[in-house]
Amino acid sequence: MFLFAGGILLFPPLENQVAVAQRVRPDGVWQTIYEKLPELPLENQYISKETKQPATDNTLVGRLIRYHIYVKGRPPFFRLDWKVTLADYLGVTGAMDPSTYPSANTLRTNPLEGDIAAIRRLSRQQRDALVQALVDAFASQSTSTLQPGSAPTPSNP
């Protein structure tokens, strides 16, 4: 709930937002983002504990998406939520927990420090482009999976 001049603006409870986030399929979105923004670092040099080989499909953007949706429980449709997630990486919102970071338990080295460094190296324009690409990818995914007669998922212009 937020107060503003003239009234109160209510937001849906977090549990509703998490339920929305669980209906999207984030699996292939990282590939779409890299197609749109090929200059983004892959950060996929980490070695899998299971296969002992480089986990090339385990990328910075993939982990960013999983952190945003599954660790923080934020919906993937809104620019502000993605900006808060980037603020996590930039150290603005407090420390990130290495034990809950995506792939911490499946890679030999926890990628959190490398991912933080990679996000910090991005320019403001690159971060803004990343946020927009993420919002666009999830918005197009949600509209393409709507059933006839159902209401579209809200997106932030």
CNS distance restraints for C-alpha pairs under 8 A (distance, minus, plus):
assign (resid   1 and name CA) (resid   8 and name CA) 6.93 0.50 0.50
assign (resid   1 and name CA) (resid   9 and name CA) 5.86 0.50 0.50
assign (resid   1 and name CA) (resid  10 and name CA) 4.53 0.50 0.50
assign (resid   1 and name CA) (resid  11 and name CA) 5.79 0.50 0.50
assign (resid   2 and name CA) (resid   8 and name CA) 5.88 0.50 0.50
assign (resid   2 and name CA) (resid   9 and name CA) 5.20 0.50 0.50
assign (resid   2 and name CA) (resid  10 and name CA) 6.40 0.50 0.50
assign (resid   3 and name CA) (resid   7 and name CA) 6.26 0.50 0.50
assign (resid   3 and name CA) (resid   8 and name CA) 4.62 0.50 0.50
assign (resid   3 and name CA) (resid   9 and name CA) 6.14 0.50 0.50
assign (resid   4 and name CA) (resid   8 and name CA) 5.98 0.50 0.50
assign (resid   4 and name CA) (resid   9 and name CA) 7.06 0.50 0.50
assign (resid  12 and name CA) (resid  16 and name CA) 6.37 0.50 0.50
assign (resid  12 and name CA) (resid  17 and name CA) 7.05 0.50 0.50
assign (resid  13 and name CA) (resid  17 and name CA) 6.79 0.50 0.50
assign (resid  14 and name CA) (resid  18 and name CA) 6.23 0.50 0.50
assign (resid  14 and name CA) (resid  73 and name CA) 7.76 0.50 0.50
assign (resid  15 and name CA) (resid  19 and name CA) 6.25 0.50 0.50
assign (resid  16 and name CA) (resid  20 and name CA) 6.33 0.50 0.50
assign (resid  17 and name CA) (resid  21 and name CA) 6.24 0.50 0.50
assign (resid  17 and name CA) (resid  73 and name CA) 7.41 0.50 0.50
assign (resid  17 and name CA) (resid  74 and name CA) 6.74 0.50 0.50
assign (resid  17 and name CA) (resid  75 and name CA) 5.68 0.50 0.50
assign (resid  18 and name CA) (resid  22 and name CA) 6.19 0.50 0.50
assign (resid  18 and name CA) (resid  69 and name CA) 7.65 0.50 0.50
assign (resid  18 and name CA) (resid  73 and name CA) 5.35 0.50 0.50
assign (resid  18 and name CA) (resid  74 and name CA) 6.55 0.50 0.50
assign (resid  18 and name CA) (resid  75 and name CA) 6.51 0.50 0.50
assign (resid  19 and name CA) (resid  23 and name CA) 6.68 0.50 0.50
assign (resid  20 and name CA) (resid  24 and name CA) 7.20 0.50 0.50
assign (resid  20 and name CA) (resid  75 and name CA) 6.78 0.50 0.50
assign (resid  21 and name CA) (resid  69 and name CA) 6.33 0.50 0.50
assign (resid  21 and name CA) (resid  73 and name CA) 7.44 0.50 0.50
assign (resid  21 and name CA) (resid  74 and name CA) 7.13 0.50 0.50
assign (resid  21 and name CA) (resid  75 and name CA) 5.06 0.50 0.50
assign (resid  21 and name CA) (resid  76 and name CA) 6.45 0.50 0.50
assign (resid  22 and name CA) (resid  69 and name CA) 7.90 0.50 0.50
assign (resid  24 and name CA) (resid 138 and name CA) 7.59 0.50 0.50
assign (resid  24 and name CA) (resid 141 and name CA) 7.52 0.50 0.50
assign (resid  24 and name CA) (resid 142 and name CA) 6.95 0.50 0.50
assign (resid  25 and name CA) (resid  29 and name CA) 7.91 0.50 0.50
assign (resid  26 and name CA) (resid  30 and name CA) 7.66 0.50 0.50
assign (resid  26 and name CA) (resid  65 and name CA) 7.14 0.50 0.50
assign (resid  26 and name CA) (resid  66 and name CA) 7.70 0.50 0.50
assign (resid  26 and name CA) (resid 138 and name CA) 7.99 0.50 0.50
assign (resid  27 and name CA) (resid  62 and name CA) 7.77 0.50 0.50
assign (resid  28 and name CA) (resid  32 and name CA) 6.94 0.50 0.50
assign (resid  29 and name CA) (resid  33 and name CA) 6.36 0.50 0.50
assign (resid  29 and name CA) (resid  62 and name CA) 7.67 0.50 0.50
assign (resid  29 and name CA) (resid 134 and name CA) 7.91 0.50 0.50
assign (resid  29 and name CA) (resid 137 and name CA) 6.63 0.50 0.50
assign (resid  29 and name CA) (resid 138 and name CA) 7.67 0.50 0.50
assign (resid  30 and name CA) (resid  34 and name CA) 6.36 0.50 0.50
assign (resid  30 and name CA) (resid  59 and name CA) 7.74 0.50 0.50
assign (resid  30 and name CA) (resid  61 and name CA) 5.48 0.50 0.50
assign (resid  30 and name CA) (resid  62 and name CA) 5.09 0.50 0.50
assign (resid  30 and name CA) (resid  65 and name CA) 7.65 0.50 0.50
assign (resid  31 and name CA) (resid  35 and name CA) 6.21 0.50 0.50
assign (resid  32 and name CA) (resid  36 and name CA) 6.26 0.50 0.50
assign (resid  32 and name CA) (resid 137 and name CA) 7.22 0.50 0.50
assign (resid  33 and name CA) (resid  37 and name CA) 5.89 0.50 0.50
assign (resid  33 and name CA) (resid  38 and name CA) 7.89 0.50 0.50
assign (resid  33 and name CA) (resid  61 and name CA) 7.63 0.50 0.50
assign (resid  33 and name CA) (resid 130 and name CA) 7.50 0.50 0.50
assign (resid  33 and name CA) (resid 133 and name CA) 6.13 0.50 0.50
assign (resid  33 and name CA) (resid 134 and name CA) 6.82 0.50 0.50
assign (resid  33 and name CA) (resid 137 and name CA) 7.57 0.50 0.50
assign (resid  34 and name CA) (resid  38 and name CA) 4.86 0.50 0.50
assign (resid  34 and name CA) (resid  39 and name CA) 7.73 0.50 0.50
assign (resid  34 and name CA) (resid  40 and name CA) 6.77 0.50 0.50
assign (resid  36 and name CA) (resid 133 and name CA) 7.29 0.50 0.50
assign (resid  37 and name CA) (resid 129 and name CA) 7.89 0.50 0.50
assign (resid  37 and name CA) (resid 130 and name CA) 7.49 0.50 0.50
assign (resid  40 and name CA) (resid 126 and name CA) 8.00 0.50 0.50
assign (resid  41 and name CA) (resid  60 and name CA) 7.13 0.50 0.50
assign (resid  41 and name CA) (resid 118 and name CA) 6.97 0.50 0.50
assign (resid  42 and name CA) (resid  59 and name CA) 5.27 0.50 0.50
assign (resid  42 and name CA) (resid  60 and name CA) 5.59 0.50 0.50
assign (resid  42 and name CA) (resid  61 and name CA) 7.39 0.50 0.50
assign (resid  43 and name CA) (resid  59 and name CA) 5.56 0.50 0.50
assign (resid  43 and name CA) (resid  60 and name CA) 5.31 0.50 0.50
assign (resid  43 and name CA) (resid 114 and name CA) 7.54 0.50 0.50
assign (resid  43 and name CA) (resid 115 and name CA) 7.17 0.50 0.50
assign (resid  43 and name CA) (resid 118 and name CA) 7.81 0.50 0.50
assign (resid  44 and name CA) (resid  54 and name CA) 7.33 0.50 0.50
assign (resid  44 and name CA) (resid  55 and name CA) 6.26 0.50 0.50
assign (resid  44 and name CA) (resid  56 and name CA) 4.93 0.50 0.50
assign (resid  44 and name CA) (resid  57 and name CA) 6.83 0.50 0.50
assign (resid  44 and name CA) (resid  58 and name CA) 5.62 0.50 0.50
assign (resid  44 and name CA) (resid  59 and name CA) 4.81 0.50 0.50
assign (resid  44 and name CA) (resid  60 and name CA) 6.94 0.50 0.50
assign (resid  45 and name CA) (resid  54 and name CA) 5.72 0.50 0.50
assign (resid  45 and name CA) (resid  55 and name CA) 6.74 0.50 0.50
assign (resid  45 and name CA) (resid  56 and name CA) 6.51 0.50 0.50
assign (resid  46 and name CA) (resid  54 and name CA) 5.52 0.50 0.50
assign (resid  46 and name CA) (resid  55 and name CA) 5.93 0.50 0.50
assign (resid  46 and name CA) (resid  56 and name CA) 7.71 0.50 0.50
assign (resid  46 and name CA) (resid 107 and name CA) 6.39 0.50 0.50
assign (resid  46 and name CA) (resid 108 and name CA) 7.14 0.50 0.50
assign (resid  46 and name CA) (resid 109 and name CA) 6.78 0.50 0.50
assign (resid  46 and name CA) (resid 111 and name CA) 7.40 0.50 0.50
assign (resid  47 and name CA) (resid  52 and name CA) 5.84 0.50 0.50
assign (resid  47 and name CA) (resid  53 and name CA) 5.32 0.50 0.50
assign (resid  47 and name CA) (resid  54 and name CA) 4.32 0.50 0.50
assign (resid  47 and name CA) (resid  55 and name CA) 5.64 0.50 0.50
assign (resid  47 and name CA) (resid 107 and name CA) 5.60 0.50 0.50
assign (resid  47 and name CA) (resid 108 and name CA) 5.71 0.50 0.50
assign (resid  47 and name CA) (resid 109 and name CA) 7.41 0.50 0.50
assign (resid  48 and name CA) (resid  52 and name CA) 5.13 0.50 0.50
assign (resid  48 and name CA) (resid  53 and name CA) 5.68 0.50 0.50
assign (resid  48 and name CA) (resid  54 and name CA) 6.04 0.50 0.50
assign (resid  48 and name CA) (resid  55 and name CA) 5.50 0.50 0.50
assign (resid  48 and name CA) (resid 106 and name CA) 6.02 0.50 0.50
assign (resid  48 and name CA) (resid 107 and name CA) 4.48 0.50 0.50
assign (resid  48 and name CA) (resid 108 and name CA) 6.05 0.50 0.50
assign (resid  49 and name CA) (resid 106 and name CA) 5.62 0.50 0.50
assign (resid  49 and name CA) (resid 107 and name CA) 5.15 0.50 0.50
assign (resid  49 and name CA) (resid 108 and name CA) 5.27 0.50 0.50
assign (resid  50 and name CA) (resid 106 and name CA) 7.19 0.50 0.50
assign (resid  55 and name CA) (resid 107 and name CA) 7.93 0.50 0.50
assign (resid  58 and name CA) (resid  62 and name CA) 6.43 0.50 0.50
assign (resid  58 and name CA) (resid  63 and name CA) 7.15 0.50 0.50
assign (resid  59 and name CA) (resid  63 and name CA) 6.20 0.50 0.50
assign (resid  60 and name CA) (resid  64 and name CA) 6.05 0.50 0.50
assign (resid  60 and name CA) (resid 115 and name CA) 6.20 0.50 0.50
assign (resid  61 and name CA) (resid  65 and name CA) 6.12 0.50 0.50
assign (resid  62 and name CA) (resid  66 and name CA) 6.29 0.50 0.50
assign (resid  63 and name CA) (resid  67 and name CA) 5.93 0.50 0.50
assign (resid  63 and name CA) (resid 102 and name CA) 5.62 0.50 0.50
assign (resid  63 and name CA) (resid 103 and name CA) 7.38 0.50 0.50
assign (resid  64 and name CA) (resid  68 and name CA) 6.09 0.50 0.50
assign (resid  65 and name CA) (resid  69 and name CA) 6.16 0.50 0.50
assign (resid  66 and name CA) (resid  70 and name CA) 5.41 0.50 0.50
assign (resid  66 and name CA) (resid  71 and name CA) 6.90 0.50 0.50
assign (resid  66 and name CA) (resid 102 and name CA) 6.41 0.50 0.50
assign (resid  67 and name CA) (resid  71 and name CA) 4.78 0.50 0.50
assign (resid  67 and name CA) (resid  72 and name CA) 6.24 0.50 0.50
assign (resid  67 and name CA) (resid 101 and name CA) 6.53 0.50 0.50
assign (resid  67 and name CA) (resid 102 and name CA) 6.08 0.50 0.50
assign (resid  68 and name CA) (resid  72 and name CA) 5.30 0.50 0.50
assign (resid  68 and name CA) (resid  73 and name CA) 6.40 0.50 0.50
assign (resid  68 and name CA) (resid  74 and name CA) 5.71 0.50 0.50
assign (resid  68 and name CA) (resid  75 and name CA) 7.79 0.50 0.50
assign (resid  68 and name CA) (resid  76 and name CA) 7.61 0.50 0.50
assign (resid  68 and name CA) (resid  82 and name CA) 7.41 0.50 0.50
assign (resid  68 and name CA) (resid  85 and name CA) 6.19 0.50 0.50
assign (resid  69 and name CA) (resid  73 and name CA) 4.76 0.50 0.50
assign (resid  69 and name CA) (resid  74 and name CA) 5.14 0.50 0.50
assign (resid  69 and name CA) (resid  75 and name CA) 6.31 0.50 0.50
assign (resid  69 and name CA) (resid  76 and name CA) 6.79 0.50 0.50
assign (resid  70 and name CA) (resid  74 and name CA) 7.70 0.50 0.50
assign (resid  71 and name CA) (resid 100 and name CA) 6.93 0.50 0.50
assign (resid  71 and name CA) (resid 101 and name CA) 7.30 0.50 0.50
assign (resid  71 and name CA) (resid 102 and name CA) 7.89 0.50 0.50
assign (resid  74 and name CA) (resid  81 and name CA) 6.41 0.50 0.50
assign (resid  75 and name CA) (resid  81 and name CA) 7.00 0.50 0.50
assign (resid  76 and name CA) (resid  81 and name CA) 7.32 0.50 0.50
assign (resid  76 and name CA) (resid  82 and name CA) 7.26 0.50 0.50
assign (resid  76 and name CA) (resid 134 and name CA) 7.54 0.50 0.50
assign (resid  76 and name CA) (resid 135 and name CA) 6.60 0.50 0.50
assign (resid  76 and name CA) (resid 138 and name CA) 6.32 0.50 0.50
assign (resid  77 and name CA) (resid 135 and name CA) 5.30 0.50 0.50
assign (resid  77 and name CA) (resid 138 and name CA) 6.04 0.50 0.50
assign (resid  77 and name CA) (resid 139 and name CA) 6.03 0.50 0.50
assign (resid  77 and name CA) (resid 154 and name CA) 7.34 0.50 0.50
assign (resid  77 and name CA) (resid 155 and name CA) 5.47 0.50 0.50
assign (resid  77 and name CA) (resid 156 and name CA) 6.98 0.50 0.50
assign (resid  78 and name CA) (resid  82 and name CA) 6.70 0.50 0.50
assign (resid  78 and name CA) (resid 135 and name CA) 6.21 0.50 0.50
assign (resid  78 and name CA) (resid 155 and name CA) 5.95 0.50 0.50
assign (resid  78 and name CA) (resid 156 and name CA) 5.19 0.50 0.50
assign (resid  79 and name CA) (resid  83 and name CA) 6.17 0.50 0.50
assign (resid  79 and name CA) (resid 131 and name CA) 6.25 0.50 0.50
assign (resid  79 and name CA) (resid 132 and name CA) 6.98 0.50 0.50
assign (resid  79 and name CA) (resid 135 and name CA) 6.31 0.50 0.50
assign (resid  79 and name CA) (resid 156 and name CA) 6.31 0.50 0.50
assign (resid  80 and name CA) (resid  84 and name CA) 6.21 0.50 0.50
assign (resid  81 and name CA) (resid  85 and name CA) 6.35 0.50 0.50
assign (resid  82 and name CA) (resid  86 and name CA) 6.26 0.50 0.50
assign (resid  82 and name CA) (resid 131 and name CA) 6.01 0.50 0.50
assign (resid  82 and name CA) (resid 134 and name CA) 7.99 0.50 0.50
assign (resid  83 and name CA) (resid  87 and name CA) 6.09 0.50 0.50
assign (resid  83 and name CA) (resid 131 and name CA) 6.92 0.50 0.50
assign (resid  84 and name CA) (resid  88 and name CA) 6.35 0.50 0.50
assign (resid  84 and name CA) (resid  93 and name CA) 7.69 0.50 0.50
assign (resid  85 and name CA) (resid  89 and name CA) 6.75 0.50 0.50
assign (resid  86 and name CA) (resid  90 and name CA) 6.22 0.50 0.50
assign (resid  86 and name CA) (resid 119 and name CA) 7.62 0.50 0.50
assign (resid  86 and name CA) (resid 127 and name CA) 7.93 0.50 0.50
assign (resid  87 and name CA) (resid  91 and name CA) 6.13 0.50 0.50
assign (resid  87 and name CA) (resid  92 and name CA) 5.15 0.50 0.50
assign (resid  87 and name CA) (resid  93 and name CA) 5.97 0.50 0.50
assign (resid  88 and name CA) (resid  92 and name CA) 5.91 0.50 0.50
assign (resid  88 and name CA) (resid  93 and name CA) 5.14 0.50 0.50
assign (resid  88 and name CA) (resid  94 and name CA) 6.52 0.50 0.50
assign (resid  88 and name CA) (resid  95 and name CA) 7.26 0.50 0.50
assign (resid  88 and name CA) (resid  96 and name CA) 6.82 0.50 0.50
assign (resid  89 and name CA) (resid  96 and name CA) 7.64 0.50 0.50
assign (resid  89 and name CA) (resid 115 and name CA) 7.85 0.50 0.50
assign (resid  89 and name CA) (resid 116 and name CA) 5.18 0.50 0.50
assign (resid  89 and name CA) (resid 119 and name CA) 6.64 0.50 0.50
assign (resid  89 and name CA) (resid 120 and name CA) 7.40 0.50 0.50
assign (resid  90 and name CA) (resid 116 and name CA) 6.88 0.50 0.50
assign (resid  90 and name CA) (resid 119 and name CA) 7.22 0.50 0.50
assign (resid  90 and name CA) (resid 120 and name CA) 6.06 0.50 0.50
assign (resid  91 and name CA) (resid  95 and name CA) 6.43 0.50 0.50
assign (resid  96 and name CA) (resid 101 and name CA) 7.79 0.50 0.50
assign (resid  97 and name CA) (resid 101 and name CA) 6.48 0.50 0.50
assign (resid  98 and name CA) (resid 104 and name CA) 7.05 0.50 0.50
assign (resid  98 and name CA) (resid 110 and name CA) 7.34 0.50 0.50
assign (resid  98 and name CA) (resid 112 and name CA) 6.44 0.50 0.50
assign (resid  99 and name CA) (resid 104 and name CA) 6.42 0.50 0.50
assign (resid  99 and name CA) (resid 105 and name CA) 7.96 0.50 0.50
assign (resid 100 and name CA) (resid 104 and name CA) 7.02 0.50 0.50
assign (resid 101 and name CA) (resid 110 and name CA) 7.91 0.50 0.50
assign (resid 101 and name CA) (resid 112 and name CA) 6.63 0.50 0.50
assign (resid 103 and name CA) (resid 107 and name CA) 5.87 0.50 0.50
assign (resid 103 and name CA) (resid 110 and name CA) 6.92 0.50 0.50
assign (resid 103 and name CA) (resid 111 and name CA) 7.33 0.50 0.50
assign (resid 104 and name CA) (resid 108 and name CA) 8.00 0.50 0.50
assign (resid 104 and name CA) (resid 109 and name CA) 7.14 0.50 0.50
assign (resid 104 and name CA) (resid 110 and name CA) 4.53 0.50 0.50
assign (resid 104 and name CA) (resid 111 and name CA) 6.72 0.50 0.50
assign (resid 104 and name CA) (resid 112 and name CA) 7.72 0.50 0.50
assign (resid 105 and name CA) (resid 110 and name CA) 7.40 0.50 0.50
assign (resid 107 and name CA) (resid 111 and name CA) 7.80 0.50 0.50
assign (resid 111 and name CA) (resid 115 and name CA) 5.96 0.50 0.50
assign (resid 112 and name CA) (resid 116 and name CA) 6.10 0.50 0.50
assign (resid 113 and name CA) (resid 117 and name CA) 6.23 0.50 0.50
assign (resid 114 and name CA) (resid 118 and name CA) 6.11 0.50 0.50
assign (resid 115 and name CA) (resid 119 and name CA) 6.15 0.50 0.50
assign (resid 116 and name CA) (resid 120 and name CA) 6.13 0.50 0.50
assign (resid 117 and name CA) (resid 121 and name CA) 6.25 0.50 0.50
assign (resid 118 and name CA) (resid 122 and name CA) 6.73 0.50 0.50
assign (resid 119 and name CA) (resid 127 and name CA) 7.85 0.50 0.50
assign (resid 122 and name CA) (resid 126 and name CA) 5.73 0.50 0.50
assign (resid 122 and name CA) (resid 127 and name CA) 6.23 0.50 0.50
assign (resid 123 and name CA) (resid 127 and name CA) 6.26 0.50 0.50
assign (resid 124 and name CA) (resid 128 and name CA) 6.10 0.50 0.50
assign (resid 125 and name CA) (resid 129 and name CA) 6.08 0.50 0.50
assign (resid 126 and name CA) (resid 130 and name CA) 6.08 0.50 0.50
assign (resid 127 and name CA) (resid 131 and name CA) 6.20 0.50 0.50
assign (resid 128 and name CA) (resid 132 and name CA) 6.21 0.50 0.50
assign (resid 129 and name CA) (resid 133 and name CA) 6.03 0.50 0.50
assign (resid 130 and name CA) (resid 134 and name CA) 6.13 0.50 0.50
assign (resid 131 and name CA) (resid 135 and name CA) 6.23 0.50 0.50
assign (resid 132 and name CA) (resid 136 and name CA) 6.01 0.50 0.50
assign (resid 133 and name CA) (resid 137 and name CA) 5.99 0.50 0.50
assign (resid 134 and name CA) (resid 138 and name CA) 6.26 0.50 0.50
assign (resid 135 and name CA) (resid 139 and name CA) 5.91 0.50 0.50
assign (resid 135 and name CA) (resid 155 and name CA) 7.79 0.50 0.50
assign (resid 136 and name CA) (resid 140 and name CA) 6.00 0.50 0.50
assign (resid 137 and name CA) (resid 141 and name CA) 6.17 0.50 0.50
assign (resid 138 and name CA) (resid 142 and name CA) 6.08 0.50 0.50
assign (resid 139 and name CA) (resid 143 and name CA) 6.25 0.50 0.50
assign (resid 139 and name CA) (resid 153 and name CA) 7.61 0.50 0.50
assign (resid 139 and name CA) (resid 155 and name CA) 6.57 0.50 0.50
assign (resid 140 and name CA) (resid 144 and name CA) 6.04 0.50 0.50
assign (resid 141 and name CA) (resid 145 and name CA) 6.36 0.50 0.50
assign (resid 142 and name CA) (resid 146 and name CA) 6.47 0.50 0.50
assign (resid 142 and name CA) (resid 152 and name CA) 7.63 0.50 0.50
assign (resid 142 and name CA) (resid 153 and name CA) 6.58 0.50 0.50
assign (resid 143 and name CA) (resid 152 and name CA) 6.27 0.50 0.50
assign (resid 143 and name CA) (resid 153 and name CA) 7.12 0.50 0.50
assign (resid 146 and name CA) (resid 150 and name CA) 6.34 0.50 0.50
assign (resid 146 and name CA) (resid 151 and name CA) 7.72 0.50 0.50
assign (resid 146 and name CA) (resid 152 and name CA) 6.95 0.50 0.50
